[in-house]
């Protein structure tokens, strides 16, 4: 294949990928809007595709269930967060103010989606993703039982703190939340 053909093939692949991402974003948005007025069990695939303005074929090409729309989008959010942290090349602890500030700022950007999960009774998806991320990022040794449970507890406390913060309409800034949480952990002696 010559350079021109490779360039054209790459551009076509990028175009299809961009188009598919747009379709997926439309379905996420549609499902979030529908969840504001009725529970997931009452939402049909037709409701989603009609609201999103996409075909049922587009839905089935991308998803095998309604909940997969949310799970897939949450995967994207956490994967983008992982990329952000890797680019940052942070070497400190997850209990540090700087790390927590990054965390609260990032998840504030996705507040609408995360709040939708919580209001729909699907916060367990967020907790499981957060736990997996924290264990993968900070749990070094399978043999270190203390560290394993420490990271499990940390994931649960960050999730619960986020839920409490959003239920108070985020009255405190991400900076203040990072100060509070880092001070809590500094006072425990388990940092």
MARBADO-890944 format. One record per residue (C-alpha): residue number from 1; x, y, z. Coordinates in steps of 0.001 Angstrom, whole numbers, plus 500000, padded with zeros to 6 digits. Each point is the difference from the previous one (the first is absolute). Layout:
N
<kolfi NUM <X Y Z>>;
...
//
This chain:
191
<kolfi 1 <500000 500000 500000>>;
<kolfi 2 <501391 503408 499081>>;
<kolfi 3 <500112 503041 502327>>;
<kolfi 4 <496942 501622 498410>>;
<kolfi 5 <497893 496850 500381>>;
<kolfi 6 <501116 499564 503620>>;
<kolfi 7 <499140 503635 500755>>;
<kolfi 8 <496554 499635 498409>>;
<kolfi 9 <499337 496739 501866>>;
<kolfi 10 <501040 501626 503284>>;
<kolfi 11 <497781 503036 499338>>;
<kolfi 12 <497026 497746 499186>>;
<kolfi 13 <500540 497940 503157>>;
<kolfi 14 <500214 503208 502091>>;
<kolfi 15 <496818 501319 498363>>;
<kolfi 16 <498077 496777 500760>>;
<kolfi 17 <501321 500013 503549>>;
<kolfi 18 <499024 503658 500506>>;
<kolfi 19 <496558 499334 498563>>;
<kolfi 20 <499527 496974 502259>>;
<kolfi 21 <501114 502006 503047>>;
<kolfi 22 <497439 502662 499098>>;
<kolfi 23 <497259 497342 499795>>;
<kolfi 24 <501071 498564 503367>>;
<kolfi 25 <500039 503481 501575>>;
<kolfi 26 <496470 500592 498676>>;
<kolfi 27 <498805 496761 501592>>;
<kolfi 28 <501646 500846 503337>>;
<kolfi 29 <498358 503419 499963>>;
<kolfi 30 <496630 498539 499033>>;
<kolfi 31 <500113 497371 502732>>;
<kolfi 32 <500983 502601 502590>>;
<kolfi 33 <497036 502173 498991>>;
<kolfi 34 <497643 497029 500138>>;
<kolfi 35 <501290 498971 503438>>;
<kolfi 36 <498980 503418 501300>>;
<kolfi 37 <496346 499131 499396>>;
<kolfi 38 <499742 496228 500381>>;
<kolfi 39 <501912 497007 501360>>;
<kolfi 40 <502276 497877 497826>>;
<kolfi 41 <497518 497094 500115>>;
<kolfi 42 <497397 502117 498182>>;
<kolfi 43 <502360 501308 497309>>;
<kolfi 44 <499994 498126 496704>>;
<kolfi 45 <502651 499798 497298>>;
<kolfi 46 <497552 501864 497749>>;
<kolfi 47 <499725 502783 502595>>;
<kolfi 48 <503784 500358 499970>>;
<kolfi 49 <500465 499885 496236>>;
<kolfi 50 <497083 502363 499342>>;
<kolfi 51 <501270 502511 502557>>;
<kolfi 52 <503578 499676 498680>>;
<kolfi 53 <498922 500253 496366>>;
<kolfi 54 <501864 496819 499053>>;
<kolfi 55 <498957 496654 498555>>;
<kolfi 56 <499409 496849 502004>>;
<kolfi 57 <502817 498477 497928>>;
<kolfi 58 <502353 502649 501419>>;
<kolfi 59 <498890 499035 503482>>;
<kolfi 60 <500575 496268 499443>>;
<kolfi 61 <503327 500614 498228>>;
<kolfi 62 <501286 501686 503171>>;
<kolfi 63 <498140 498469 502923>>;
<kolfi 64 <498468 496748 501152>>;
<kolfi 65 <497921 501571 502797>>;
<kolfi 66 <498730 503361 501216>>;
<kolfi 67 <502253 499913 503048>>;
<kolfi 68 <503014 499451 497729>>;
<kolfi 69 <499484 503559 498719>>;
<kolfi 70 <500758 501272 503505>>;
<kolfi 71 <502719 497469 500742>>;
<kolfi 72 <501790 500745 496736>>;
<kolfi 73 <499848 503750 500598>>;
<kolfi 74 <501261 499535 503549>>;
<kolfi 75 <502867 497899 498595>>;
<kolfi 76 <500829 502908 497696>>;
<kolfi 77 <499955 502471 502907>>;
<kolfi 78 <502355 497864 502080>>;
<kolfi 79 <502276 499228 497038>>;
<kolfi 80 <500329 503720 499313>>;
<kolfi 81 <500767 500541 503692>>;
<kolfi 82 <502704 497323 499865>>;
<kolfi 83 <501545 501740 496960>>;
<kolfi 84 <499905 503320 501847>>;
<kolfi 85 <501730 498525 503061>>;
<kolfi 86 <502598 498238 497836>>;
<kolfi 87 <500809 503211 498144>>;
<kolfi 88 <500240 501772 503327>>;
<kolfi 89 <502464 497304 501090>>;
<kolfi 90 <499031 500474 503642>>;
<kolfi 91 <502297 498215 502446>>;
<kolfi 92 <498276 500875 503279>>;
<kolfi 93 <497338 498247 502013>>;
<kolfi 94 <496303 499814 499193>>;
<kolfi 95 <499432 501617 503418>>;
<kolfi 96 <501920 503169 499058>>;
<kolfi 97 <498232 503290 499463>>;
<kolfi 98 <501325 500343 496425>>;
<kolfi 99 <498676 496602 498957>>;
<kolfi 100 <496633 500531 501651>>;
<kolfi 101 <499658 503435 498425>>;
<kolfi 102 <500570 498466 496566>>;
<kolfi 103 <497393 497352 500835>>;
<kolfi 104 <497288 502426 501145>>;
<kolfi 105 <500649 502354 497088>>;
<kolfi 106 <499809 497217 497446>>;
<kolfi 107 <496816 498458 501330>>;
<kolfi 108 <498407 503445 500253>>;
<kolfi 109 <500356 500216 496220>>;
<kolfi 110 <497840 496864 499729>>;
<kolfi 111 <497529 500981 502708>>;
<kolfi 112 <496894 499794 497830>>;
<kolfi 113 <500703 496426 498923>>;
<kolfi 114 <501132 498822 503438>>;
<kolfi 115 <496984 501633 501663>>;
<kolfi 116 <497782 498225 497492>>;
<kolfi 117 <501515 496683 501079>>;
<kolfi 118 <499411 500815 503659>>;
<kolfi 119 <496421 501213 499503>>;
<kolfi 120 <499225 496868 497995>>;
<kolfi 121 <501170 497769 502832>>;
<kolfi 122 <503022 498890 497981>>;
<kolfi 123 <502712 501467 502202>>;
<kolfi 124 <501401 496505 500442>>;
<kolfi 125 <501381 500302 496450>>;
<kolfi 126 <501947 503076 501024>>;
<kolfi 127 <501218 498358 503211>>;
<kolfi 128 <501158 496856 498193>>;
<kolfi 129 <501851 502039 497361>>;
<kolfi 130 <501569 502212 502650>>;
<kolfi 131 <501071 496995 502070>>;
<kolfi 132 <501504 498246 496983>>;
<kolfi 133 <501859 503168 498997>>;
<kolfi 134 <501420 500564 503495>>;
<kolfi 135 <501030 496362 500445>>;
<kolfi 136 <501631 499921 496562>>;
<kolfi 137 <501770 503312 500600>>;
<kolfi 138 <501183 499682 503594>>;
<kolfi 139 <499798 496364 501134>>;
<kolfi 140 <503456 498706 499189>>;
<kolfi 141 <500220 496549 501599>>;
<kolfi 142 <497373 497276 500163>>;
<kolfi 143 <501651 498851 503227>>;
<kolfi 144 <499528 503309 501797>>;
<kolfi 145 <496594 499405 501593>>;
<kolfi 146 <500163 503233 501998>>;
<kolfi 147 <500557 502090 496864>>;
<kolfi 148 <497228 498134 498170>>;
<kolfi 149 <497417 500812 502672>>;
<kolfi 150 <501372 503510 500445>>;
<kolfi 151 <499407 500695 496305>>;
<kolfi 152 <496538 498382 500139>>;
<kolfi 153 <499110 502278 502932>>;
<kolfi 154 <501425 503015 498210>>;
<kolfi 155 <497936 499295 496858>>;
<kolfi 156 <496848 499670 502094>>;
<kolfi 157 <500695 503181 501915>>;
<kolfi 158 <500716 502012 496837>>;
<kolfi 159 <496784 498704 498450>>;
<kolfi 160 <497959 500810 503124>>;
<kolfi 161 <501619 503425 500284>>;
<kolfi 162 <499194 500727 496350>>;
<kolfi 163 <496373 498934 500544>>;
<kolfi 164 <499713 502209 503098>>;
<kolfi 165 <501638 502918 498194>>;
<kolfi 166 <497646 499798 497027>>;
<kolfi 167 <496976 499589 502277>>;
<kolfi 168 <500993 503349 501547>>;
<kolfi 169 <500115 501470 496478>>;
<kolfi 170 <503786 500227 500179>>;
<kolfi 171 <499947 502960 502401>>;
<kolfi 172 <503710 499492 500586>>;
<kolfi 173 <502520 500491 497209>>;
<kolfi 174 <502171 497123 498745>>;
<kolfi 175 <502893 501700 501867>>;
<kolfi 176 <498069 499947 503266>>;
<kolfi 177 <498975 496366 499487>>;
<kolfi 178 <503626 499012 499359>>;
<kolfi 179 <501024 501837 503198>>;
<kolfi 180 <497291 498258 502028>>;
<kolfi 181 <500719 496495 498743>>;
<kolfi 182 <503789 500311 500209>>;
<kolfi 183 <499641 501344 503570>>;
<kolfi 184 <497731 497083 500930>>;
<kolfi 185 <502550 497482 498754>>;
<kolfi 186 <502945 501872 501497>>;
<kolfi 187 <498267 499784 503376>>;
<kolfi 188 <499480 496235 499796>>;
<kolfi 189 <503649 499054 500012>>;
<kolfi 190 <499415 497466 497178>>;
<kolfi 191 <501329 502264 497252>>;
//
